Amino acid sequence: MTILRKLREYLDEKKVRYEVSSHREAYTAQEIAAALHVPGQKLAKVVMVKAGERFVMVVLPATWKIDMQKMKKIVGAADTRIATEDEFKDLFPGCDVGAMPPFGNLYNLDVYVDKSLTEDREIVFNAGTHVDTVNMNYQDFAALVKPIVAEFGKHV
């Protein structure tokens, strides 16, 4: 089962309103934002972080990057770095590599969301492919995922 189908079933079961959109193939968060004609602040990108021996899902605006010093303190692991695609690709069956949606709860992963995203009414994110995105209410997302909200991002 593709993750988009699994995600749709999950959101439908939870009775959450969302919209799936398709765009031209894009690989970076900035390319996706441009293809969708949405501000980079509204597009939530997922970055996988290796914190010691575990993986955590980090979600922040497309136009931001992770302040790794802050992230190390937040996750409580001195050995904290951005994971390589090769390291995490098998964690997300049914997803294109690097296109996983920010629903780490579906994969038993902790999810960290930069506080700046909580200010948005809606967020847009990859839906498991490099051509599909989901747009939904941020509060609905937060209620389902229960992310750890912290300040670890910085505008590029």
C-alpha positions as CSV (number, residue, x, y, z in Angstrom):
1,M,0.0,0.0,0.0
2,T,1.4,3.4,-0.9
3,I,1.8,5.9,1.9
4,L,-0.6,8.3,0.2
5,R,-3.4,5.7,0.3
6,K,-2.5,4.8,3.9
7,L,-2.4,8.5,4.8
8,R,-5.8,9.2,3.2
9,E,-7.4,6.2,5.0
10,Y,-5.9,7.5,8.3
11,L,-7.1,11.0,7.8
12,D,-10.6,9.8,6.6
13,E,-10.9,7.5,9.7
14,K,-10.0,10.5,11.9
15,K,-12.6,12.6,10.0
16,V,-10.0,15.3,9.2
17,R,-10.4,17.7,6.3
18,Y,-7.5,17.7,3.9
19,E,-6.8,18.3,0.2
20,V,-4.4,16.3,-2.0
21,S,-2.7,18.2,-4.8
22,S,-0.4,17.1,-7.6
23,H,2.4,19.2,-9.1
24,R,5.3,18.7,-11.5
25,E,8.0,16.5,-10.1
26,A,10.1,18.3,-7.5
27,Y,12.7,17.2,-5.0
28,T,13.5,20.1,-2.8
29,A,11.1,21.9,-0.5
30,Q,11.8,25.2,-2.3
31,E,11.0,23.6,-5.7
32,I,7.7,22.1,-4.3
33,A,6.7,25.5,-2.8
34,A,7.3,27.1,-6.2
35,A,5.4,24.4,-8.1
36,L,2.4,24.8,-5.8
37,H,2.7,28.6,-5.7
38,V,2.7,28.7,-1.9
39,P,5.0,30.6,0.4
40,G,8.0,28.6,1.7
41,Q,6.8,29.3,5.2
42,K,3.6,27.4,4.6
43,L,5.3,24.3,3.2
44,A,6.4,21.9,5.9
45,K,9.5,20.0,5.1
46,V,10.7,16.8,6.8
47,V,14.3,16.3,7.8
48,M,15.4,13.0,9.3
49,V,17.8,13.4,12.2
50,K,20.0,10.7,13.7
51,A,20.1,11.4,17.5
52,G,22.5,8.9,19.0
53,E,21.2,5.5,17.9
54,R,17.6,6.6,17.1
55,F,16.0,8.5,14.2
56,V,13.7,11.5,14.8
57,M,11.5,13.3,12.3
58,V,12.1,17.1,12.3
59,V,9.5,19.3,10.6
60,L,10.1,23.0,9.8
61,P,9.3,25.5,7.1
62,A,10.8,25.0,3.6
63,T,12.7,28.3,3.9
64,W,14.4,27.3,7.2
65,K,17.2,25.1,8.3
66,I,17.9,23.2,11.5
67,D,20.2,24.8,14.1
68,M,22.0,21.6,15.1
69,Q,23.3,23.0,18.4
70,K,19.7,23.7,19.5
71,M,18.6,20.3,18.1
72,K,21.3,18.5,20.1
73,K,20.0,20.0,23.3
74,I,16.3,19.4,22.5
75,V,16.8,15.7,21.7
76,G,19.4,15.2,24.4
77,A,22.0,13.4,22.3
78,A,25.5,14.8,21.8
79,D,25.9,12.8,18.6
80,T,23.1,14.5,16.6
81,R,23.3,15.0,12.9
82,I,21.2,15.0,9.7
83,A,20.6,11.4,8.6
84,T,21.5,10.4,5.1
85,E,18.8,9.1,2.7
86,D,20.6,5.8,2.6
87,E,20.3,5.5,6.4
88,F,16.5,6.2,6.6
89,K,15.1,5.0,3.3
90,D,13.9,1.6,4.7
91,L,12.0,3.3,7.5
92,F,9.3,4.5,5.1
93,P,7.9,1.7,3.0
94,G,5.6,2.9,0.2
95,C,7.3,6.3,0.1
96,D,9.6,7.8,-2.4
97,V,13.0,8.5,-0.7
98,G,12.9,11.9,0.8
99,A,9.1,12.5,0.3
100,M,7.7,11.1,3.5
101,P,4.9,13.0,5.1
102,P,5.4,14.4,8.7
103,F,3.4,11.7,10.3
104,G,6.2,10.0,12.2
105,N,3.5,8.6,14.5
106,L,2.6,6.1,11.7
107,Y,6.2,4.8,11.9
108,N,6.8,4.9,15.6
109,L,9.1,7.9,15.3
110,D,9.2,11.0,17.5
111,V,8.2,14.2,15.6
112,Y,9.7,17.6,16.4
113,V,8.0,20.6,14.9
114,D,9.6,24.0,14.8
115,K,7.4,26.5,16.8
116,S,7.2,28.8,13.7
117,L,4.9,26.3,12.0
118,T,2.4,26.4,14.8
119,E,1.6,30.0,13.8
120,D,0.2,28.9,10.4
121,R,-3.5,28.0,10.1
122,E,-2.7,25.4,7.4
123,I,0.4,23.5,6.4
124,V,1.3,21.7,3.1
125,F,3.6,18.7,3.0
126,N,4.8,15.9,0.9
127,A,2.4,12.9,0.6
128,G,5.0,10.2,0.0
129,T,5.8,11.0,-3.6
130,H,7.7,13.8,-5.4
131,V,4.5,14.9,-7.1
132,D,1.8,14.8,-4.4
133,T,1.2,17.0,-1.4
134,V,-1.4,17.3,1.3
135,N,-2.8,20.6,2.6
136,M,-4.5,20.5,6.0
137,N,-5.3,22.5,9.1
138,Y,-2.2,22.7,11.4
139,Q,-4.3,22.1,14.5
140,D,-5.7,18.9,13.1
141,F,-2.2,17.8,12.2
142,A,-0.9,18.5,15.7
143,A,-3.9,16.7,17.3
144,L,-3.1,13.5,15.3
145,V,0.7,13.5,15.4
146,K,1.2,15.1,18.9
147,P,4.6,16.5,17.9
148,I,7.1,18.0,20.3
149,V,7.1,21.7,19.6
150,A,10.4,23.5,20.1
151,E,12.5,26.3,18.6
152,F,15.3,24.8,16.5
153,G,14.9,26.3,13.1
154,K,16.5,29.4,11.6
155,H,15.4,31.2,8.5
156,V,17.8,30.7,5.6
